Amino acid sequence: MAGLGETLGRAAAWPFTLVARAVDPPLRVWQRWTGTGGMAAVFLAPNLAIFGVFVLIPLVLNFVYSMTGGTGILLDQRPFIGMEQYGRLLECEDYTRRITCREDQFWTAVTNTTGFVIFQVTLMVVVSLITALILNRNIRGRGFFRAVFFFPVLLSPVVVGLIWRWILQREGLLNLIAVNLGLEPEIWLNDRFYAFAATIGVSTWAHMGFYTLILLAGLQAIPRDLYEAAEMDATPPARVFWRITLPLLGPNFAVVLVLALIRSVQIFDEVYVLTGGGPGTSTLYLTQYIYEVGFASILRNPGLAAAASILMGAVLVVLTLLQLRLSRRAEGRRAR
């Protein structure tokens, strides 16, 4: 029996051994020419190739498209027009009145996205922090609750949007509960305020588990000796939180803020399924505007969509760098 198992093991390993023997000689020659450091290039090359094909080249093409006009997709069908698309997006008589802008829908999307980012990122950080603090305590069933809070992260954004649309629609679960309690049903997604609040709440529910995990890892990395010393000094819990917990969570907070900011600016999937940008344009965000202008509209304009995405990316880079700089400055002050 043992002999049969050994034979099967050798047979299963034979293809891998054959590949290793074929690859080994050229790798030895390469290492002899370039040294040990040159081997890093061999193993990095596949990742760099994937990055170039799927990130760098599309980014360059996107910038090229932003400087062309017309409705065609192929570049030979698109005349070069320089910075005209950017001028079209930014042209406004009065920036405080969106109706005076040439592309008023773009500025509507910018305004909606700004409001969404402010409220959603704030809510996300606060809820994730509170959840991490609770899950860090020695409570019964802690592992179960950690899995429950992380579970929505594993769901597809489309599934998240469909679930909550089923809950919030006119004949959905929420209205069914309201009717059973003797309340009047509400058309939640047809009201501008409720629809906007729903996009914030649903997005927070869907992604908070990931940020909670980051903050929880930071909490568990804080030495217990500090809390024991504070307890011996009879330090109030609020002071312990502000003087010990929050400062030592600084690096984790920086990661959470940057990732939450990028995610909120790029919000699309669950909102598109949940509200479709409505009612009206109350939940039209930048990514949906880019998608509709570039692909979904009858009078599509890929160049305008590309210009809008370049502007959005530039703003994201600036905000991220500013946030990281402020975080480093705050850490420097605490170190002193």
JOWO-V146103 format. One record per helix or strand of 2 or more residues. SS is the DSSP state (helix for helix, strand for strand). FROM is the first residue (numbers start at 0). TO is the last residue. If there is no record, write none. Layout:
ss: {SS	SS}
from: {FROM	FROM}
to: {TO	TO}
//
This chain:
ss: {helix	helix	helix	helix	helix	helix	helix	helix	helix	helix	helix	helix	helix	helix	helix	helix	helix}
from: {1	35	74	83	97	103	141	156	172	187	191	223	236	249	268	285	301}
to: {33	64	76	89	99	134	153	167	179	189	220	231	247	264	273	295	334}
//
